[in-house]
Amino acid sequence: MLLAIDIGNTHTVIGIYRKDKLVADWRMASLTHRTGDENWLTLKNFCTDAGIDTAAVKAVGISSVVPDLTFVFEHLARKHFGVEPVTISGALNFGIRIHYKDPSAVGADRLCDAVAGFEKYGGPLIIIDFGTATTYDVVSKEGDYLGGVITLGLESTAAELHRRAAKLPRIELRFPPTAIGYDTASSMQAGVLFGTVDAVEGIVKRIRTELGAPARVIATGGLAKIVAAHTTVIEAVEPSLVLDGIRLILERLRRSENLH
């Protein structure tokens, strides 16, 4: 079994794979003050509740955008699973050409999205990940990672409005019935949510124009379903795309090692 760990700025998502099947997954807060042993107890409880024997885990893959937590989970893998974890980065050779000027600067989650997205849908492809930041990753018809776009995420945008403006409240991230808001909360919801939909459609149009091809668009991340329900641009939602990418990258690395 494979343990896949996706460490984001807000949440850490953990998945257990038996071969190519995701048999269980969990989401918890990404807390840098939590020790490795505390994370281990949480993970162990998750596995117990799902009826999974942690001794069956023979490989650990990590995608992380939080360096402090990368170290914590790497240590956890060595101490409690007795395996050397594979931490995803652009420095690894897993069969994808990265066109970023500095491949090591691409977020591991974006590379995982690209690998898993291309595996399932082919290319050209635009992958939108709705997390703390909203990222757009562009994959060519050959499977190359071309680059993308980074913007502030939905939750981050709403939180910044509340933090920076004394009279603006915290809001629930749900679409209001109309674009014209008739109170402060619905006005903010319209701006954040309809604004995100319009941004998605505009950025996708620009990317397709630059590619000169009708690239497919898929979405992932915690808020993907909310946005996808209000635009026809997004063709599919894949909630576990980063976890799937971790699995696929580890499989490619394992095959490459066996060939040598």
C-alpha positions as YAML, in Angstrom:
chain: A
units: angstrom
residues:
- id: 1
  name: MET
  ca: [0.00, 0.00, 0.00]
- id: 2
  name: LEU
  ca: [1.05, 3.59, -0.69]
- id: 3
  name: LEU
  ca: [0.58, 6.56, 1.60]
- id: 4
  name: ALA
  ca: [0.19, 9.80, -0.39]
- id: 5
  name: ILE
  ca: [0.46, 13.10, 1.50]
- id: 6
  name: ASP
  ca: [-0.57, 16.41, -0.06]
- id: 7
  name: ILE
  ca: [0.55, 19.25, 2.23]
- id: 8
  name: GLY
  ca: [-1.11, 22.55, 1.34]
- id: 9
  name: ASN
  ca: [-1.00, 25.92, 3.03]
- id: 10
  name: THR
  ca: [-4.42, 25.44, 4.64]
- id: 11
  name: HIS
  ca: [-5.10, 21.71, 4.60]
- id: 12
  name: THR
  ca: [-3.15, 18.48, 4.41]
- id: 13
  name: VAL
  ca: [-4.87, 15.69, 2.48]
- id: 14
  name: ILE
  ca: [-3.80, 12.12, 3.08]
- id: 15
  name: GLY
  ca: [-4.68, 9.14, 0.91]
- id: 16
  name: ILE
  ca: [-4.06, 5.41, 1.07]
- id: 17
  name: TYR
  ca: [-3.73, 3.52, -2.21]
- id: 18
  name: ARG
  ca: [-3.94, -0.22, -2.73]
- id: 19
  name: LYS
  ca: [-2.21, -0.52, -6.12]
- id: 20
  name: ASP
  ca: [-4.02, 2.11, -8.24]
- id: 21
  name: LYS
  ca: [-7.17, 2.38, -6.09]
- id: 22
  name: LEU
  ca: [-7.66, 5.13, -3.53]
- id: 23
  name: VAL
  ca: [-9.17, 3.20, -0.62]
- id: 24
  name: ALA
  ca: [-9.31, 5.99, 1.99]
- id: 25
  name: ASP
  ca: [-8.55, 9.67, 2.26]
- id: 26
  name: TRP
  ca: [-8.70, 12.32, 4.97]
- id: 27
  name: ARG
  ca: [-8.25, 16.07, 5.32]
- id: 28
  name: MET
  ca: [-6.77, 17.88, 8.29]
- id: 29
  name: ALA
  ca: [-5.48, 21.38, 9.05]
- id: 30
  name: SER
  ca: [-1.87, 22.13, 8.07]
- id: 31
  name: LEU
  ca: [-0.55, 23.13, 11.49]
- id: 32
  name: THR
  ca: [3.18, 23.82, 11.67]
- id: 33
  name: HIS
  ca: [3.22, 23.68, 15.47]
- id: 34
  name: ARG
  ca: [1.98, 20.08, 15.52]
- id: 35
  name: THR
  ca: [4.77, 17.57, 16.13]
- id: 36
  name: GLY
  ca: [5.48, 14.48, 14.06]
- id: 37
  name: ASP
  ca: [4.20, 12.27, 16.87]
- id: 38
  name: GLU
  ca: [0.95, 14.25, 17.03]
- id: 39
  name: ASN
  ca: [0.50, 13.88, 13.27]
- id: 40
  name: TRP
  ca: [1.29, 10.18, 13.58]
- id: 41
  name: LEU
  ca: [-1.42, 9.67, 16.23]
- id: 42
  name: THR
  ca: [-3.95, 11.48, 14.04]
- id: 43
  name: LEU
  ca: [-2.94, 9.42, 10.99]
- id: 44
  name: LYS
  ca: [-2.99, 6.19, 12.97]
- id: 45
  name: ASN
  ca: [-6.52, 6.95, 14.20]
- id: 46
  name: PHE
  ca: [-7.61, 7.67, 10.63]
- id: 47
  name: CYS
  ca: [-6.25, 4.31, 9.51]
- id: 48
  name: THR
  ca: [-7.81, 2.45, 12.43]
- id: 49
  name: ASP
  ca: [-11.23, 3.96, 11.69]
- id: 50
  name: ALA
  ca: [-10.87, 2.92, 8.03]
- id: 51
  name: GLY
  ca: [-9.75, -0.61, 8.94]
- id: 52
  name: ILE
  ca: [-6.27, -0.12, 7.45]
- id: 53
  name: ASP
  ca: [-3.20, -1.77, 8.94]
- id: 54
  name: THR
  ca: [-0.40, 0.81, 8.91]
- id: 55
  name: ALA
  ca: [2.13, -2.04, 8.68]
- id: 56
  name: ALA
  ca: [0.86, -2.66, 5.14]
- id: 57
  name: VAL
  ca: [2.16, 0.74, 3.96]
- id: 58
  name: LYS
  ca: [5.35, 0.11, 2.00]
- id: 59
  name: ALA
  ca: [5.85, 3.49, 0.29]
- id: 60
  name: VAL
  ca: [5.26, 7.14, 1.16]
- id: 61
  name: GLY
  ca: [5.03, 10.01, -1.33]
- id: 62
  name: ILE
  ca: [4.85, 13.66, -0.31]
- id: 63
  name: SER
  ca: [3.74, 16.74, -2.22]
- id: 64
  name: SER
  ca: [4.30, 19.84, -0.10]
- id: 65
  name: VAL
  ca: [4.23, 23.62, -0.40]
- id: 66
  name: VAL
  ca: [5.00, 24.07, 3.32]
- id: 67
  name: PRO
  ca: [8.71, 23.38, 3.97]
- id: 68
  name: ASP
  ca: [8.34, 23.16, 7.76]
- id: 69
  name: LEU
  ca: [5.74, 20.42, 7.41]
- id: 70
  name: THR
  ca: [7.71, 18.62, 4.70]
- id: 71
  name: PHE
  ca: [10.39, 17.84, 7.26]
- id: 72
  name: VAL
  ca: [7.81, 16.73, 9.84]
- id: 73
  name: PHE
  ca: [6.14, 14.23, 7.52]
- id: 74
  name: GLU
  ca: [9.44, 12.96, 6.10]
- id: 75
  name: HIS
  ca: [10.53, 12.18, 9.65]
- id: 76
  name: LEU
  ca: [7.15, 10.56, 10.36]
- id: 77
  name: ALA
  ca: [7.56, 8.26, 7.35]
- id: 78
  name: ARG
  ca: [11.01, 7.12, 8.45]
- id: 79
  name: LYS
  ca: [10.14, 6.70, 12.12]
- id: 80
  name: HIS
  ca: [6.71, 5.09, 11.96]
- id: 81
  name: PHE
  ca: [6.62, 3.38, 8.55]
- id: 82
  name: GLY
  ca: [10.29, 2.51, 8.23]
- id: 83
  name: VAL
  ca: [10.49, 3.78, 4.65]
- id: 84
  name: GLU
  ca: [12.40, 6.55, 2.91]
- id: 85
  name: PRO
  ca: [9.73, 8.95, 1.60]
- id: 86
  name: VAL
  ca: [9.79, 10.40, -1.91]
- id: 87
  name: THR
  ca: [9.23, 14.16, -1.81]
- id: 88
  name: ILE
  ca: [8.00, 15.42, -5.18]
- id: 89
  name: SER
  ca: [9.89, 18.28, -6.85]
- id: 90
  name: GLY
  ca: [10.88, 19.51, -10.29]
- id: 91
  name: ALA
  ca: [14.36, 18.10, -9.66]
- id: 92
  name: LEU
  ca: [13.07, 14.53, -10.02]
- id: 93
  name: ASN
  ca: [13.03, 12.84, -13.41]
- id: 94
  name: PHE
  ca: [9.56, 11.36, -13.77]
- id: 95
  name: GLY
  ca: [9.06, 11.66, -17.51]
- id: 96
  name: ILE
  ca: [7.63, 15.14, -17.92]
- id: 97
  name: ARG
  ca: [9.35, 18.12, -19.55]
- id: 98
  name: ILE
  ca: [9.01, 21.26, -17.45]
- id: 99
  name: HIS
  ca: [9.19, 24.52, -19.38]
- id: 100
  name: TYR
  ca: [9.44, 26.77, -16.31]
- id: 101
  name: LYS
  ca: [12.67, 28.81, -16.33]
- id: 102
  name: ASP
  ca: [13.51, 27.16, -12.99]
- id: 103
  name: PRO
  ca: [11.83, 23.73, -12.80]
- id: 104
  name: SER
  ca: [12.53, 23.50, -9.07]
- id: 105
  name: ALA
  ca: [10.34, 26.58, -8.53]
- id: 106
  name: VAL
  ca: [7.16, 24.82, -9.69]
- id: 107
  name: GLY
  ca: [4.97, 23.77, -6.77]
- id: 108
  name: ALA
  ca: [4.92, 20.02, -6.22]
- id: 109
  name: ASP
  ca: [1.12, 20.03, -6.18]
- id: 110
  name: ARG
  ca: [1.08, 21.66, -9.63]
- id: 111
  name: LEU
  ca: [3.36, 18.96, -11.05]
- id: 112
  name: CYS
  ca: [1.19, 16.24, -9.50]
- id: 113
  name: ASP
  ca: [-1.91, 17.84, -11.01]
- id: 114
  name: ALA
  ca: [-0.23, 17.95, -14.42]
- id: 115
  name: VAL
  ca: [0.89, 14.31, -14.36]
- id: 116
  name: ALA
  ca: [-2.46, 12.96, -13.14]
- id: 117
  name: GLY
  ca: [-4.51, 15.23, -15.39]
- id: 118
  name: PHE
  ca: [-2.61, 14.25, -18.53]
- id: 119
  name: GLU
  ca: [-2.76, 10.57, -17.58]
- id: 120
  name: LYS
  ca: [-6.55, 10.72, -17.47]
- id: 121
  name: TYR
  ca: [-7.44, 13.32, -20.11]
- id: 122
  name: GLY
  ca: [-4.44, 13.77, -22.38]
- id: 123
  name: GLY
  ca: [-3.57, 17.22, -23.70]
- id: 124
  name: PRO
  ca: [-3.64, 20.05, -24.28]
- id: 125
  name: LEU
  ca: [-5.11, 20.56, -20.84]
- id: 126
  name: ILE
  ca: [-5.77, 23.37, -18.37]
- id: 127
  name: ILE
  ca: [-5.98, 22.29, -14.73]
- id: 128
  name: ILE
  ca: [-7.47, 24.75, -12.24]
- id: 129
  name: ASP
  ca: [-6.70, 24.04, -8.58]
- id: 130
  name: PHE
  ca: [-8.93, 25.95, -6.15]
- id: 131
  name: GLY
  ca: [-6.95, 26.10, -2.92]
- id: 132
  name: THR
  ca: [-5.39, 28.83, -0.76]
- id: 133
  name: ALA
  ca: [-4.25, 30.15, -4.12]
- id: 134
  name: THR
  ca: [-6.08, 29.40, -7.35]
- id: 135
  name: THR
  ca: [-3.59, 28.01, -9.85]
- id: 136
  name: TYR
  ca: [-3.95, 27.31, -13.56]
- id: 137
  name: ASP
  ca: [-1.56, 24.71, -14.94]
- id: 138
  name: VAL
  ca: [-1.15, 24.22, -18.68]
- id: 139
  name: VAL
  ca: [-0.12, 20.88, -20.19]
- id: 140
  name: SER
  ca: [0.73, 20.49, -23.88]
- id: 141
  name: LYS
  ca: [-0.63, 17.79, -26.19]
- id: 142
  name: GLU
  ca: [2.66, 15.91, -25.64]
- id: 143
  name: GLY
  ca: [2.32, 16.05, -21.84]
- id: 144
  name: ASP
  ca: [4.87, 18.83, -21.22]
- id: 145
  name: TYR
  ca: [4.29, 21.18, -18.30]
- id: 146
  name: LEU
  ca: [4.20, 24.60, -19.96]
- id: 147
  name: GLY
  ca: [3.55, 26.89, -16.99]
- id: 148
  name: GLY
  ca: [0.46, 28.67, -15.77]
- id: 149
  name: VAL
  ca: [-1.23, 31.35, -13.72]
- id: 150
  name: ILE
  ca: [-1.41, 32.01, -9.96]
- id: 151
  name: THR
  ca: [-4.12, 34.12, -8.32]
- id: 152
  name: LEU
  ca: [-5.52, 34.59, -4.82]
- id: 153
  name: GLY
  ca: [-7.91, 31.81, -3.81]
- id: 154
  name: LEU
  ca: [-11.57, 32.16, -2.90]
- id: 155
  name: GLU
  ca: [-11.13, 31.76, 0.86]
- id: 156
  name: SER
  ca: [-8.05, 33.98, 0.82]
- id: 157
  name: THR
  ca: [-9.88, 36.73, -1.07]
- id: 158
  name: ALA
  ca: [-12.84, 36.69, 1.32]
- id: 159
  name: ALA
  ca: [-10.54, 36.65, 4.35]
- id: 160
  name: GLU
  ca: [-8.50, 39.58, 3.04]
- id: 161
  name: LEU
  ca: [-11.64, 41.67, 2.46]
- id: 162
  name: HIS
  ca: [-12.69, 41.03, 6.06]
- id: 163
  name: ARG
  ca: [-9.19, 41.67, 7.44]
- id: 164
  name: ARG
  ca: [-8.47, 44.88, 5.54]
- id: 165
  name: ALA
  ca: [-11.88, 46.57, 5.78]
- id: 166
  name: ALA
  ca: [-13.18, 47.16, 9.29]
- id: 167
  name: LYS
  ca: [-16.88, 46.98, 8.40]
- id: 168
  name: LEU
  ca: [-16.78, 44.02, 6.02]
- id: 169
  name: PRO
  ca: [-17.87, 40.77, 7.73]
- id: 170
  name: ARG
  ca: [-16.74, 37.21, 7.28]
- id: 171
  name: ILE
  ca: [-18.89, 35.56, 4.63]
- id: 172
  name: GLU
  ca: [-20.01, 32.08, 3.72]
- id: 173
  name: LEU
  ca: [-18.64, 31.01, 0.34]
- id: 174
  name: ARG
  ca: [-21.90, 30.42, -1.51]
- id: 175
  name: PHE
  ca: [-23.28, 32.05, -4.62]
- id: 176
  name: PRO
  ca: [-25.92, 34.74, -4.04]
- id: 177
  name: PRO
  ca: [-29.07, 34.64, -6.18]
- id: 178
  name: THR
  ca: [-28.10, 37.78, -8.14]
- id: 179
  name: ALA
  ca: [-24.96, 39.65, -9.13]
- id: 180
  name: ILE
  ca: [-26.40, 42.81, -7.58]
- id: 181
  name: GLY
  ca: [-26.09, 42.44, -3.82]
- id: 182
  name: TYR
  ca: [-28.76, 43.95, -1.57]
- id: 183
  name: ASP
  ca: [-26.77, 43.74, 1.64]
- id: 184
  name: THR
  ca: [-23.08, 43.71, 2.51]
- id: 185
  name: ALA
  ca: [-22.71, 39.94, 2.74]
- id: 186
  name: SER
  ca: [-24.38, 39.21, -0.63]
- id: 187
  name: SER
  ca: [-22.43, 42.05, -2.25]
- id: 188
  name: MET
  ca: [-19.20, 40.45, -1.06]
- id: 189
  name: GLN
  ca: [-20.34, 36.99, -2.14]
- id: 190
  name: ALA
  ca: [-21.15, 38.33, -5.60]
- id: 191
  name: GLY
  ca: [-17.76, 39.96, -5.90]
- id: 192
  name: VAL
  ca: [-15.76, 36.98, -4.67]
- id: 193
  name: LEU
  ca: [-17.71, 34.16, -6.35]
- id: 194
  name: PHE
  ca: [-19.03, 35.67, -9.57]
- id: 195
  name: GLY
  ca: [-15.71, 37.47, -9.85]
- id: 196
  name: THR
  ca: [-13.93, 34.11, -9.66]
- id: 197
  name: VAL
  ca: [-16.19, 32.60, -12.36]
- id: 198
  name: ASP
  ca: [-15.54, 35.54, -14.67]
- id: 199
  name: ALA
  ca: [-11.81, 35.31, -13.96]
- id: 200
  name: VAL
  ca: [-11.82, 31.57, -14.74]
- id: 201
  name: GLU
  ca: [-13.60, 32.08, -18.03]
- id: 202
  name: GLY
  ca: [-11.38, 35.00, -19.00]
- id: 203
  name: ILE
  ca: [-8.09, 33.34, -18.13]
- id: 204
  name: VAL
  ca: [-9.08, 30.09, -19.86]
- id: 205
  name: LYS
  ca: [-9.95, 32.08, -22.99]
- id: 206
  name: ARG
  ca: [-6.54, 33.81, -22.92]
- id: 207
  name: ILE
  ca: [-4.67, 30.53, -22.43]
- id: 208
  name: ARG
  ca: [-6.55, 28.82, -25.26]
- id: 209
  name: THR
  ca: [-5.78, 31.77, -27.54]
- id: 210
  name: GLU
  ca: [-2.05, 31.54, -26.72]
- id: 211
  name: LEU
  ca: [-2.06, 27.77, -27.23]
- id: 212
  name: GLY
  ca: [-4.03, 28.04, -30.44]
- id: 213
  name: ALA
  ca: [-5.97, 24.96, -29.37]
- id: 214
  name: PRO
  ca: [-9.25, 24.18, -27.56]
- id: 215
  name: ALA
  ca: [-7.63, 22.77, -24.44]
- id: 216
  name: ARG
  ca: [-9.86, 20.81, -22.07]
- id: 217
  name: VAL
  ca: [-10.39, 22.29, -18.61]
- id: 218
  name: ILE
  ca: [-10.60, 20.26, -15.41]
- id: 219
  name: ALA
  ca: [-10.69, 21.44, -11.82]
- id: 220
  name: THR
  ca: [-9.52, 20.18, -8.46]
- id: 221
  name: GLY
  ca: [-9.15, 21.49, -4.93]
- id: 222
  name: GLY
  ca: [-11.58, 21.93, -2.06]
- id: 223
  name: LEU
  ca: [-13.74, 24.59, -3.72]
- id: 224
  name: ALA
  ca: [-13.74, 23.22, -7.26]
- id: 225
  name: LYS
  ca: [-17.29, 21.86, -7.17]
- id: 226
  name: ILE
  ca: [-18.71, 25.18, -6.00]
- id: 227
  name: VAL
  ca: [-17.22, 27.07, -8.94]
- id: 228
  name: ALA
  ca: [-17.72, 24.33, -11.54]
- id: 229
  name: ALA
  ca: [-21.47, 24.35, -10.91]
- id: 230
  name: HIS
  ca: [-21.64, 27.94, -12.19]
- id: 231
  name: THR
  ca: [-19.60, 27.75, -15.41]
- id: 232
  name: THR
  ca: [-19.61, 25.56, -18.49]
- id: 233
  name: VAL
  ca: [-15.87, 26.13, -19.02]
- id: 234
  name: ILE
  ca: [-14.92, 23.49, -16.44]
- id: 235
  name: GLU
  ca: [-15.60, 20.07, -17.96]
- id: 236
  name: ALA
  ca: [-14.80, 17.82, -15.01]
- id: 237
  name: VAL
  ca: [-13.91, 17.95, -11.31]
- id: 238
  name: GLU
  ca: [-11.23, 15.61, -9.98]
- id: 239
  name: PRO
  ca: [-11.05, 15.91, -6.15]
- id: 240
  name: SER
  ca: [-8.03, 13.62, -5.63]
- id: 241
  name: LEU
  ca: [-5.84, 14.81, -8.50]
- id: 242
  name: VAL
  ca: [-2.75, 15.67, -6.42]
- id: 243
  name: LEU
  ca: [-2.92, 12.34, -4.59]
- id: 244
  name: ASP
  ca: [-3.28, 10.52, -7.91]
- id: 245
  name: GLY
  ca: [-0.27, 12.44, -9.22]
- id: 246
  name: ILE
  ca: [1.83, 11.37, -6.25]
- id: 247
  name: ARG
  ca: [0.95, 7.73, -6.93]
- id: 248
  name: LEU
  ca: [1.72, 7.99, -10.63]
- id: 249
  name: ILE
  ca: [5.05, 9.75, -10.06]
- id: 250
  name: LEU
  ca: [6.17, 7.11, -7.55]
- id: 251
  name: GLU
  ca: [5.20, 4.37, -10.01]
- id: 252
  name: ARG
  ca: [7.24, 6.05, -12.77]
- id: 253
  name: LEU
  ca: [10.26, 6.44, -10.50]
- id: 254
  name: ARG
  ca: [10.01, 2.81, -9.41]
- id: 255
  name: ARG
  ca: [9.84, 1.60, -13.03]
- id: 256
  name: SER
  ca: [12.81, 3.80, -13.92]
- id: 257
  name: GLU
  ca: [14.88, 2.36, -11.07]
- id: 258
  name: ASN
  ca: [14.00, -1.20, -12.11]
- id: 259
  name: LEU
  ca: [15.10, -0.47, -15.69]
- id: 260
  name: HIS
  ca: [18.50, 0.55, -14.40]
...
